[in-house]
Amino acid sequence: MTAAQALLVSLAACLAGAPVALLVSRDRTLAGWVALGFTLVSSGIALCAAAAVLISGEAAAATLFAVEPMGLMARFEVDGLSAVFVAIIATVAPAAALFSVRYMRQYPEYGVGRYYPSFLVFLAGMYGLVCVSDTMWVFFLFWQMMTVPSYLLIRFEGKEAANVRAANKYMLMMQAACGLAMAGSAILASGGGGGAFRYEFGAVGEGAAALLVARPVLAALGFAMLLVGFGIKAGMWPFGQMWLPDAHPAAPSPVSALLSGVMIKTGVYGLMRSFLWLVPEGELGGFPMAGWGLAIGLLGTVTLFTGTVAALQQEQSKRLLAYSSIGQIGYILFGLGAAMSLLPSGDPALAALGAVGFCGALFHVINHGLFKGLLFLNSGSMLSATGTQDLNRLGGLMRFMPVTGLTVLVGACSVSGVPLTNGFASKWAMYVAAIQGAPEARHLGVCAVIAILTSALTLATFVKFFGASFLSRASKWVSAKAAGGGSMEVCWTMGLPQWFLAGLCAVLGLFPALGVGLIDLALEASRHGAGAMLCGVGALGEGAGWGLAVPGGVGVVMPIAVAGVLGMGFLIARGISRLGAAGRRAAEPWLCGYVSEADCHRYAARGFYGELRRYLKWVGGSAGTGRGEG
């Protein structure tokens, strides 16, 4: 069985599980375990298929059906790029499915007959979308297979009018995105002079190459439609702000983890596939890759800035995370734009920097899937334990939910790009590529400075998220929830997925060359189009996963060495402090003379960065409300 055939089996397992989950949906716990079983089978097969492609270094294909007289062909093609996205889906999906088993008990007024079948069909649609080579009819089928179930999941709490509005807006934007992507593909395919139904990926690429020579303006229109269509799906500015901050918080938290951690990456996949792998390698001379790199890099920079600033203003946990996803997609687009700006330069050193930029972008796709999936599961745990998304009502949760608190800390540090985390490793690669490539593409220097400064805003956002929820004094709301005494910690079926994703974040942060090596294998298995120019990134990894460097040894990252130095410094400082330290004692806090520990004496989320938020209010993204306000 080829890898492509295995992916078909994986997809079929999801579709087979949907009616089974529906049949047993009267017992919501049993339905959850059934859906988890099918998800594990599907994910296991998908991971094996992805690994087979990456290890062999060769793409695999399987034909679903073909109508030769019409030129209509539906094929699954799994190359290295597809394998990476398949692996992301197959990693996050089981965590979300296991988390759902217990989490869905908090919706007694809603049956799970719509939830688990939609969950499984949603997974099947995503698997299909990143593997199908047809850019029109079968693409449309899998797009709808992904969109319609996710629409049903977003409006799962249909009694809430706001959720219905968010779902309707999501559906409208996704159908617009689908139409634009298909129209762009049709325009580019028209240059090939083939049959009316020749929308297989290779045929569209040949048509695009011919159109670039014969009618460059029309070709530019086709590529622009692909950029906007897949940009809407990814959450690119200005389209992401129109639907994503409302849709992702409306869904149950496990679904939010898939929407932000996985689904919006299908838009990134479409952009990478269209702008780096569509035009055949021998025809790249007529393709203005650097110009499109400029456009994507600037759009990415605006996206990362506006998304992060809007996240900084939020006071609802899931809405904050949704806006943060827009910002992190901006980093991926920034890295992709840097790669496209530098690859066509003709200078091997600059082309190598372009490969570093792409490596950082694709690495950040992986990392964002892990830490954003983790953070949405964290927010689900917080919501399940406290009944609110309002950060102003939370506080002191570290005392009652220490295990969840540690995983939240890992996710917050990762998304903020704190050194020794996976988010830092991928951002570092993009920064280095942009800064060192600035002499060739002047805009990259400005974009890099904005991206670095925005990382500080990301850190500020998650200092608020973690500090207001876990580190401040226990709020009146949390104290009332914990009045019965004991821990508020979630059960193991909700805790294990969080630890699993947090562990992967930590491993890729300490050993970033593991991720780089994975990307190098992916590029070796994707040698067509501009993908052939990207190979050899694995040379960046040093010492079997110990570090990450850029060509010439400049900008070396050695996380294990840094961790060792920091650890030794901590031990020395602790030893010195204990030599003359006074004994520790427990006492009531002074509270500046106040006797009562009232909420008005507590530093809540609304008090963070008041002046900064006031000066950046023009960016948009006003604080919204969330579910479960009590």
C-alpha positions as CSV (number, residue, x, y, z in Angstrom):
1,M,0.0,0.0,0.0
2,T,1.4,3.4,-1.0
3,A,1.4,6.4,1.3
4,A,-1.4,8.0,-0.8
5,Q,-3.5,4.9,-0.5
6,A,-2.9,4.8,3.3
7,L,-4.2,8.4,3.5
8,L,-7.3,7.3,1.7
9,V,-7.8,4.6,4.3
10,S,-7.2,7.2,7.0
11,L,-9.8,9.5,5.5
12,A,-12.2,6.5,5.1
13,A,-11.8,5.6,8.8
14,C,-13.0,9.1,9.8
15,L,-16.0,8.9,7.5
16,A,-16.8,5.4,8.8
17,G,-16.6,6.5,12.4
18,A,-19.2,9.4,11.9
19,P,-22.3,7.2,11.6
20,V,-21.1,4.9,14.3
21,A,-20.7,7.8,16.7
22,L,-24.2,9.0,15.7
23,L,-25.7,5.6,16.5
24,V,-24.3,5.6,20.1
25,S,-24.8,9.4,20.6
26,R,-27.5,8.9,23.3
27,D,-24.6,7.9,25.6
28,R,-22.4,11.0,25.3
29,T,-19.4,9.3,27.0
30,L,-19.6,6.2,24.9
31,A,-19.9,8.3,21.8
32,G,-16.7,10.2,22.9
33,W,-14.7,7.0,23.3
34,V,-16.0,5.7,19.9
35,A,-15.0,8.9,18.2
36,L,-11.6,8.8,19.9
37,G,-11.0,5.2,18.7
38,F,-11.7,6.1,15.1
39,T,-9.6,9.3,15.5
40,L,-6.6,7.3,16.8
41,V,-6.9,4.7,14.0
42,S,-7.1,7.4,11.4
43,S,-4.3,9.5,12.9
44,G,-2.0,6.4,13.3
45,I,-2.4,5.5,9.6
46,A,-1.9,9.1,8.6
47,L,1.3,9.4,10.6
48,C,2.6,6.2,9.1
49,A,1.9,7.5,5.6
50,A,3.5,10.8,6.3
51,A,6.6,9.1,7.8
52,A,6.8,6.8,4.8
53,V,7.0,9.7,2.4
54,L,9.5,11.6,4.5
55,I,11.8,8.6,5.0
56,S,11.7,7.5,1.4
57,G,12.1,11.0,0.0
58,E,9.6,10.3,-2.8
59,A,6.1,11.5,-3.2
60,A,3.2,9.0,-3.5
61,A,0.1,9.2,-5.6
62,A,-3.2,7.3,-5.8
63,T,-6.0,7.9,-8.4
64,L,-9.6,8.1,-7.0
65,F,-11.1,8.2,-10.5
66,A,-10.3,9.5,-13.9
67,V,-12.5,10.5,-16.9
68,E,-9.9,10.7,-19.7
69,P,-12.0,12.2,-22.5
70,M,-12.8,15.2,-20.3
71,G,-9.4,15.4,-18.8
72,L,-11.0,15.1,-15.3
73,M,-8.8,13.4,-12.8
74,A,-9.1,13.1,-9.0
75,R,-5.8,12.0,-7.4
76,F,-4.3,12.0,-4.0
77,E,-0.7,13.1,-4.0
78,V,1.3,13.0,-0.8
79,D,4.7,14.8,-1.1
80,G,6.9,16.2,1.7
81,L,4.9,19.4,2.1
82,S,1.6,17.5,2.3
83,A,3.2,15.1,4.8
84,V,4.1,17.9,7.2
85,F,0.5,19.2,7.3
86,V,-0.9,15.6,7.6
87,A,1.4,15.1,10.6
88,I,0.1,18.3,12.2
89,I,-3.5,17.2,11.8
90,A,-2.8,13.7,13.0
91,T,-1.0,15.0,16.1
92,V,-3.5,17.5,17.4
93,A,-6.7,15.6,16.5
94,P,-6.3,12.8,19.0
95,A,-5.5,15.3,21.8
96,A,-8.7,17.2,21.0
97,A,-10.7,14.0,20.7
98,L,-9.5,12.7,24.1
99,F,-10.2,16.1,25.7
100,S,-13.7,16.0,24.3
101,V,-14.7,12.8,26.1
102,R,-15.1,14.5,29.5
103,Y,-15.4,18.1,28.3
104,M,-18.6,17.5,26.5
105,R,-20.4,16.5,29.7
106,Q,-20.7,20.2,30.5
107,Y,-23.3,20.6,27.7
108,P,-26.3,18.6,29.2
109,E,-28.8,20.7,27.2
110,Y,-27.1,19.8,23.9
111,G,-26.8,16.3,22.5
112,V,-23.6,15.1,21.0
113,G,-25.3,13.6,17.9
114,R,-24.1,16.6,15.9
115,Y,-20.7,17.0,17.7
116,Y,-18.8,13.7,17.2
117,P,-20.0,12.9,13.6
118,S,-19.1,16.5,12.6
119,F,-15.8,16.2,14.3
120,L,-14.8,13.1,12.3
121,V,-16.0,14.4,9.0
122,F,-14.2,17.7,9.7
123,L,-10.9,15.7,10.1
124,A,-11.6,13.8,6.9
125,G,-12.0,17.1,5.0
126,M,-8.7,18.5,6.3
127,Y,-6.8,15.3,5.4
128,G,-8.3,15.4,1.9
129,L,-7.7,19.1,1.3
130,V,-3.9,18.9,1.9
131,C,-3.5,15.8,-0.3
132,V,-5.8,16.2,-3.3
133,S,-4.1,17.3,-6.5
134,D,-7.2,18.5,-8.3
135,T,-7.6,22.2,-7.8
136,M,-11.3,22.5,-8.8
137,W,-14.0,19.9,-8.4
138,V,-12.5,17.5,-5.9
139,F,-10.9,20.4,-4.1
140,F,-14.4,21.9,-3.8
141,L,-15.7,18.6,-2.4
142,F,-13.0,18.4,0.4
143,W,-13.3,22.1,1.1
144,Q,-17.1,21.6,1.8
145,M,-16.3,18.5,3.8
146,M,-14.1,20.6,6.0
147,T,-16.3,23.7,6.1
148,V,-19.8,22.4,6.7
149,P,-19.0,20.2,9.7
150,S,-16.9,23.0,11.2
151,Y,-19.8,25.4,10.7
152,L,-22.0,23.0,12.7
153,L,-19.4,22.7,15.4
154,I,-19.1,26.5,15.7
155,R,-22.8,26.9,16.2
156,F,-23.0,23.8,18.5
157,E,-24.5,26.0,21.2
158,G,-27.2,27.1,18.9
159,K,-29.3,28.7,21.6
160,E,-26.8,31.5,21.8
161,A,-27.6,34.0,19.1
162,A,-24.0,35.3,19.0
163,N,-22.7,31.8,18.2
164,V,-25.2,31.5,15.3
165,R,-24.1,34.8,13.9
166,A,-20.4,33.9,14.3
167,A,-21.1,30.6,12.4
168,N,-23.0,32.3,9.6
169,K,-20.2,34.8,9.2
170,Y,-17.7,32.0,9.1
171,M,-19.7,30.1,6.4
172,L,-20.0,33.2,4.3
173,M,-16.2,33.9,4.4
174,M,-15.2,30.3,3.8
175,Q,-17.4,30.1,0.7
176,A,-16.0,33.3,-0.6
177,A,-12.5,32.0,0.0
178,C,-13.4,28.7,-1.8
179,G,-14.8,30.6,-4.8
180,L,-11.7,32.9,-5.1
181,A,-9.3,30.0,-4.9
182,M,-11.2,28.0,-7.6
183,A,-11.5,31.1,-9.8
184,G,-7.8,31.8,-9.5
185,S,-7.0,28.2,-10.4
186,A,-9.4,28.3,-13.4
187,I,-7.7,31.5,-14.7
188,L,-4.2,30.0,-14.4
189,A,-5.3,26.7,-16.0
190,S,-6.7,28.5,-19.0
191,G,-3.2,29.2,-20.2
192,G,-2.6,25.6,-20.9
193,G,-5.1,25.2,-23.7
194,G,-6.3,21.9,-22.3
195,G,-9.7,20.5,-21.8
196,A,-12.3,22.4,-19.7
197,F,-11.9,20.0,-16.8
198,R,-8.0,19.9,-16.7
199,Y,-7.6,21.2,-13.2
200,E,-5.1,18.7,-11.9
201,F,-2.2,20.5,-10.1
202,G,0.4,19.8,-12.8
203,A,-1.9,21.0,-15.6
204,V,-2.7,24.2,-13.7
205,G,1.0,24.8,-13.2
206,E,1.7,24.3,-17.0
207,G,-1.1,26.7,-17.8
208,A,0.2,29.2,-15.3
209,A,3.7,29.1,-16.9
210,A,2.2,29.7,-20.4
211,L,-0.1,32.5,-19.1
212,L,2.8,34.3,-17.4
213,V,4.4,34.6,-20.9
214,A,1.4,35.3,-23.0
215,R,-0.8,37.3,-20.6
216,P,1.1,38.3,-17.5
217,V,-1.7,40.7,-16.2
218,L,-4.3,37.9,-16.3
219,A,-1.8,35.5,-14.6
220,A,-1.2,38.1,-11.9
221,L,-5.0,38.3,-11.4
222,G,-5.1,34.5,-11.0
223,F,-2.4,34.5,-8.4
224,A,-4.0,37.5,-6.6
225,M,-7.2,35.5,-6.3
226,L,-5.3,32.5,-4.8
227,L,-3.6,34.9,-2.4
228,V,-6.9,36.4,-1.2
229,G,-8.8,33.1,-1.2
230,F,-6.2,31.2,0.9
231,G,-5.5,34.3,2.9
232,I,-9.1,34.5,4.0
233,K,-8.8,30.9,5.2
234,A,-5.5,31.5,7.0
235,G,-6.8,34.6,8.8
236,M,-4.6,37.1,6.9
237,W,-5.3,40.9,7.4
238,P,-7.8,42.4,6.8
239,F,-10.0,39.3,6.4
240,G,-9.1,37.4,9.5
241,Q,-10.5,40.1,11.8
242,M,-13.9,39.7,9.9
243,W,-14.6,36.2,11.1
244,L,-11.9,34.5,13.2
245,P,-12.2,36.3,16.6
246,D,-16.0,35.4,16.7
247,A,-15.9,31.9,15.2
248,H,-13.1,30.3,17.2
249,P,-14.3,31.3,20.7
250,A,-17.9,30.2,19.8
251,A,-17.0,26.6,19.3
252,P,-16.3,24.1,22.1
253,S,-12.7,24.3,23.2
254,P,-11.5,21.0,21.6
255,V,-12.9,22.3,18.3
256,S,-11.3,25.7,18.9
257,A,-7.9,23.8,19.2
258,L,-8.5,22.2,15.8
259,L,-9.7,25.5,14.2
260,S,-6.8,27.6,15.3
261,G,-4.2,24.9,15.6
262,V,-4.9,23.1,12.4
263,M,-7.6,24.3,10.1
264,I,-6.3,27.8,9.4
265,K,-3.0,26.1,8.3
266,T,-4.8,24.7,5.3
267,G,-4.8,28.3,4.1
268,V,-1.1,28.5,4.7
269,Y,-0.7,25.2,2.8
270,G,-2.6,26.7,-0.1
271,L,-0.3,29.7,-0.2
272,M,2.9,27.7,0.0
273,R,1.7,25.3,-2.6
274,S,0.5,28.0,-5.0
275,F,3.5,30.4,-4.8
276,L,6.4,27.9,-4.4
277,W,5.2,24.6,-6.0
278,L,2.8,25.6,-8.7
279,V,5.0,26.9,-11.5
280,P,7.3,24.2,-12.9
281,E,10.9,24.6,-12.1
282,G,12.0,25.2,-15.7
283,E,9.4,28.0,-16.1
284,L,10.3,30.1,-13.0
285,G,12.0,32.7,-15.1
286,G,8.7,34.4,-16.0
287,F,7.3,34.2,-12.5
288,P,7.9,37.5,-10.4
289,M,8.4,35.6,-7.2
290,A,10.2,38.4,-5.5
291,G,7.3,40.8,-6.2
292,W,4.8,38.4,-4.7
293,G,7.3,37.9,-1.8
294,L,7.2,41.6,-1.1
295,A,3.3,41.5,-1.1
296,I,3.1,38.5,1.2
297,G,5.9,39.8,3.5
298,L,4.2,43.1,4.0
299,L,0.7,41.5,4.5
300,G,2.3,39.2,7.0
301,T,3.8,42.0,8.9
302,V,0.6,44.0,9.1
303,T,-1.2,40.8,10.1
304,L,1.2,39.9,12.9
305,F,1.0,43.5,14.3
306,T,-2.7,44.0,14.1
307,G,-3.6,40.5,15.4
308,T,-1.2,40.8,18.4
309,V,-2.3,44.3,19.3
310,A,-5.9,43.2,19.2
311,A,-5.1,40.2,21.4
312,L,-3.5,42.5,23.9
313,Q,-6.8,44.3,24.4
314,Q,-8.9,41.2,25.1
315,E,-10.2,40.2,28.5
316,Q,-11.9,37.0,27.4
317,S,-9.6,34.0,27.3
318,K,-10.7,32.4,24.0
319,R,-11.1,35.6,22.2
320,L,-7.6,36.6,23.2
321,L,-6.3,33.3,21.8
322,A,-8.2,33.8,18.6
323,Y,-6.7,37.2,17.9
324,S,-3.3,35.8,18.8
325,S,-3.8,33.2,16.1
326,I,-4.1,36.0,13.6
327,G,-0.9,37.4,14.8
328,Q,1.0,34.1,14.6
329,I,-0.3,33.5,11.1
330,G,1.3,36.8,10.3
331,Y,4.7,35.5,11.4
332,I,4.3,32.5,9.1
333,L,3.4,34.8,6.1
334,F,6.3,37.1,7.0
335,G,8.7,34.1,6.9
336,L,7.2,32.9,3.6
337,G,7.5,36.4,2.1
338,A,11.2,36.6,3.2
339,A,11.9,33.3,1.5
340,M,10.2,34.3,-1.7
341,S,12.0,37.7,-1.7
342,L,15.5,36.1,-1.4
343,L,15.2,32.8,-3.4
344,P,15.3,34.4,-6.9
345,S,18.3,36.6,-6.2
346,G,20.8,34.3,-7.9
347,D,23.3,34.6,-5.1
348,P,23.8,31.2,-3.3
349,A,24.2,32.9,0.1
350,L,21.0,34.8,-0.3
351,A,19.1,31.8,-1.6
352,A,20.4,29.9,1.5
353,L,18.9,32.7,3.7
354,G,15.6,32.3,1.7
355,A,15.7,28.6,2.6
356,V,16.2,29.6,6.2
357,G,13.2,31.9,6.1
358,F,11.0,29.2,4.6
359,C,12.3,26.7,7.2
360,G,11.3,29.2,9.9
361,A,7.9,29.7,8.4
362,L,7.1,25.9,8.0
363,F,8.6,25.3,11.5
364,H,6.3,27.9,12.9
365,V,3.4,26.2,11.2
366,I,4.3,23.0,13.2
367,N,4.9,25.0,16.4
368,H,1.7,27.0,16.2
369,G,-0.3,23.9,15.7
370,L,1.2,22.5,19.0
371,F,1.1,25.5,21.3
372,K,-2.1,27.0,20.1
373,G,-3.9,23.7,20.3
374,L,-2.5,23.4,23.8
375,L,-3.6,26.9,24.8
376,F,-7.2,26.4,23.6
377,L,-7.3,23.1,25.6
378,N,-6.0,25.1,28.6
379,S,-8.7,27.6,28.2
380,G,-11.2,24.8,28.0
381,S,-9.9,23.4,31.3
382,M,-10.1,26.9,32.9
383,L,-13.7,27.3,31.6
384,S,-14.7,23.8,32.8
385,A,-13.3,24.5,36.2
386,T,-14.5,28.0,36.7
387,G,-17.5,28.5,34.4
388,T,-16.1,31.7,32.8
389,Q,-13.9,33.0,30.1
390,D,-13.6,36.4,31.8
391,L,-10.0,36.9,32.8
392,N,-11.1,39.7,35.2
393,R,-13.0,37.0,37.3
394,L,-10.1,34.6,37.4
395,G,-7.1,34.7,39.7
396,G,-5.1,32.4,41.9
397,L,-5.7,29.3,39.8
398,M,-2.2,28.1,40.3
399,R,-3.2,27.1,43.8
400,F,-6.1,25.1,42.7
401,M,-5.0,23.9,39.2
402,P,-1.2,23.5,39.4
403,V,-0.9,20.9,36.7
404,T,-2.9,22.8,34.2
405,G,-1.0,25.9,35.3
406,L,2.3,24.4,34.3
407,T,1.1,23.5,30.8
408,V,-0.4,27.0,30.4
409,L,3.0,28.4,31.3
410,V,4.7,26.2,28.6
411,G,2.1,27.3,26.0
412,A,2.4,31.0,27.0
413,C,6.2,31.0,26.8
414,S,6.1,29.1,23.4
415,V,3.7,31.5,21.7
416,S,5.7,34.5,23.1
417,G,8.9,33.2,21.6
418,V,10.7,32.9,25.0
419,P,14.2,31.3,24.5
420,L,14.3,27.5,25.1
421,T,10.8,27.1,23.6
422,N,9.8,26.0,20.1
423,G,8.3,29.4,19.3
424,F,11.7,31.0,19.8
425,A,13.4,28.6,17.5
426,S,11.1,29.2,14.5
427,K,11.0,33.0,15.0
428,W,14.7,33.1,15.3
429,A,15.2,31.5,11.9
430,M,12.8,34.0,10.3
431,Y,14.4,37.0,12.0
432,V,17.9,36.0,10.9
433,A,16.8,35.4,7.3
434,A,15.1,38.8,7.1
435,I,17.8,40.8,8.8
436,Q,20.7,39.3,6.9
437,G,18.7,39.4,3.7
438,A,17.8,43.1,4.1
439,P,20.6,44.4,1.8
440,E,18.9,42.5,-1.1
441,A,15.3,43.2,-0.1
442,R,15.2,46.5,1.9
443,H,11.6,45.9,3.1
444,L,12.7,42.8,5.1
445,G,14.7,44.9,7.6
446,V,11.7,47.0,8.4
447,C,9.4,44.0,8.6
448,A,11.9,42.2,10.9
449,V,12.1,45.2,13.3
450,I,8.3,45.3,13.5
451,A,8.1,41.5,14.0
452,I,10.6,41.6,16.8
453,L,8.9,44.5,18.6
454,T,5.5,42.7,18.2
455,S,7.0,39.7,19.9
456,A,7.4,41.9,23.0
457,L,3.6,42.7,22.7
458,T,2.9,39.0,22.4
459,L,4.9,38.4,25.6
460,A,2.9,41.2,27.3
461,T,-0.4,39.6,26.1
462,F,0.5,36.3,27.7
463,V,1.9,37.8,30.8
464,K,-1.6,39.1,31.3
465,F,-3.3,35.8,30.2
466,F,-1.2,33.7,32.7
467,G,-0.7,36.3,35.4
468,A,-4.4,37.4,35.7
469,S,-5.6,33.8,35.7
470,F,-3.0,31.9,37.7
471,L,-0.6,34.2,39.6
472,S,-2.7,36.9,41.2
473,R,-4.6,36.4,44.4
474,A,-7.7,34.2,44.2
475,S,-10.7,36.2,43.0
476,K,-14.0,36.1,44.7
477,W,-15.3,34.1,41.8
478,V,-12.6,31.4,42.0
479,S,-12.8,31.3,45.8
480,A,-16.5,30.6,45.5
481,K,-15.9,27.8,43.0
482,A,-13.3,26.3,45.3
483,A,-15.4,26.7,48.5
484,G,-15.9,23.0,48.8
485,G,-12.1,22.6,49.3
486,G,-9.7,20.5,47.4
487,S,-8.4,20.8,43.9
488,M,-10.2,22.2,40.9
489,E,-7.8,20.2,38.6
490,V,-9.4,18.6,35.6
491,C,-9.5,14.8,35.1
492,W,-6.8,12.8,33.4
493,T,-8.7,12.6,30.0
494,M,-8.5,16.4,29.9
495,G,-5.0,16.7,31.5
496,L,-3.2,14.1,29.4
497,P,-3.7,15.9,26.0
498,Q,-2.4,19.1,27.6
499,W,0.7,17.4,28.9
500,F,1.2,15.7,25.5
501,L,1.2,18.9,23.5
502,A,3.2,20.8,26.2
503,G,5.9,18.0,26.0
504,L,6.2,18.3,22.3
505,C,6.6,22.1,22.6
506,A,9.4,21.6,25.1
507,V,11.2,18.9,23.1
508,L,11.2,21.1,19.9
509,G,12.3,24.0,21.9
510,L,15.3,22.2,23.4
511,F,16.1,20.3,20.2
512,P,15.0,22.6,17.4
513,A,17.1,20.7,14.8
514,L,14.6,17.8,15.1
515,G,12.1,20.1,13.5
516,V,14.6,21.4,11.0
517,G,15.5,17.9,10.1
518,L,11.8,17.0,9.5
519,I,11.5,20.0,7.2
520,D,14.6,19.0,5.3
521,L,13.1,15.6,4.7
522,A,9.9,17.2,3.6
523,L,11.8,19.4,1.1
524,E,13.7,16.4,-0.2
525,A,10.4,14.7,-1.0
526,S,9.0,17.9,-2.7
527,R,11.6,18.5,-5.4
528,H,9.5,20.3,-8.0
529,G,8.8,24.0,-8.7
530,A,10.6,26.3,-6.5
531,G,10.8,23.6,-3.9
532,A,14.0,22.4,-5.6
533,M,15.6,25.7,-4.6
534,L,14.9,25.1,-0.9
535,C,16.6,21.8,-0.3
536,G,19.6,21.4,2.0
537,V,18.1,23.1,5.1
538,G,19.1,20.1,7.2
539,A,22.7,21.4,7.2
540,L,21.4,24.0,9.6
541,G,20.9,21.4,12.3
542,E,24.0,20.7,14.4
543,G,25.0,17.9,16.6
544,A,22.0,15.5,16.1
545,G,19.4,18.0,17.2
546,W,21.5,20.0,19.7
547,G,21.2,23.4,17.9
548,L,20.2,25.5,15.0
549,A,22.4,27.8,12.9
550,V,22.3,29.7,9.6
551,P,24.9,29.6,6.8
552,G,28.3,30.6,7.8
553,G,27.8,29.8,11.5
554,V,26.2,33.2,12.1
555,G,23.2,33.3,14.5
556,V,23.8,30.0,16.2
557,V,21.2,28.8,18.7
558,M,22.2,26.1,21.2
559,P,19.3,25.6,23.6
560,I,20.8,22.8,25.6
561,A,23.9,25.0,26.3
562,V,21.8,28.0,27.2
563,A,19.7,25.8,29.5
564,G,22.8,24.4,31.2
565,V,24.2,27.9,31.8
566,L,20.9,29.2,33.2
567,G,20.5,26.1,35.4
568,M,24.0,26.5,36.8
569,G,23.4,30.2,37.4
570,F,20.1,29.3,39.3
571,L,21.8,26.8,41.5
572,I,24.7,29.1,42.3
573,A,22.3,32.0,43.1
574,R,20.1,29.7,45.3
575,G,23.1,28.4,47.1
576,I,24.4,31.9,47.9
577,S,20.9,33.1,49.0
578,R,20.6,30.2,51.4
579,L,23.9,31.0,53.1
580,G,22.6,34.1,54.9
581,A,18.8,33.9,54.4
582,A,16.4,34.3,57.3
583,G,13.9,31.6,58.1
584,R,10.7,31.6,56.0
585,R,7.4,32.2,57.7
586,A,3.8,32.4,56.6
587,A,1.8,35.6,57.3
588,E,-1.3,37.5,56.2
589,P,-0.5,40.0,53.4
590,W,-0.5,43.6,54.5
591,L,-2.7,44.8,51.6
592,C,-1.6,48.4,52.2
593,G,-3.7,48.7,55.3
594,Y,-6.9,47.1,53.9
595,V,-8.3,44.4,56.1
596,S,-10.5,42.6,53.6
597,E,-9.2,40.8,50.5
598,A,-11.9,42.4,48.2
599,D,-11.8,42.1,44.4
600,C,-11.5,45.9,44.2
601,H,-8.0,45.5,45.9
602,R,-6.9,42.9,43.3
603,Y,-5.1,43.6,40.1
604,A,-7.4,42.2,37.4
605,A,-6.9,41.8,33.6
606,R,-8.5,45.1,32.8
607,G,-5.7,46.9,34.7
608,F,-2.9,45.6,32.5
609,Y,-1.3,48.0,30.0
610,G,-3.9,50.7,30.2
611,E,-1.9,53.4,28.6
612,L,-0.4,51.1,25.9
613,R,-3.9,49.8,25.0
614,R,-5.2,53.4,24.8
615,Y,-2.5,54.5,22.4
616,L,-3.0,51.4,20.2
617,K,-6.7,51.5,20.2
618,W,-6.7,52.7,16.6
619,V,-5.6,49.2,15.5
620,G,-9.1,47.8,16.4
621,G,-10.1,44.6,18.1
622,S,-12.1,45.9,21.0
623,A,-12.6,43.5,24.0
624,G,-15.6,41.3,23.5
625,T,-17.7,39.1,25.7
626,G,-17.4,35.3,26.2
627,R,-19.4,32.4,27.2
628,G,-20.1,31.4,30.7
629,E,-20.0,34.8,32.4
630,G,-22.1,33.6,35.3
